[in-house]
Amino acid sequence: MLQKRRTVFLYLKDANDAQLKVYLFLVRRLQAGDPVSISDMADRFNHTEKDILRALCYWEKCGVLTLKLSPDRTTLQQIRLL
């Protein structure tokens, strides 16, 4: 767990507001076992779905989570925090 936190902290300084909101939202929702969708996050944070997708991809590139998207990359099929 400590290693995971260190990894996240390395990337927080470079994350923009959408990326920070998305990460914090995901941690809370996934720990609670609540469903998560790109459109829900976009509505909740007043960002476009493309902004949310970019934020998700940012965290995936950082190695903080894994994503499985639909072939058209518009629907989140699976997400897992590492």
Helices and strands as residue ranges (DSSP letters): H 2-12, H 17-32, H 38-45, H 49-61, E 65-69, E 76-81
